[in-house]
Amino acid sequence: MAADALGIARLTLYRKVRAFGVDLSGHTF
């Protein structure tokens, strides 16, 4: 369950970063 929560948190953070338009020179996380 902890892994699922971490995955969701990571996806949410990724979406927030993308929403802000921060591509970081094309680097992916």
Secondary structure, 3 states (H helix, E strand, C coil): CHHHHHHHHHHHHHHHHHHCCCCHHHCCC
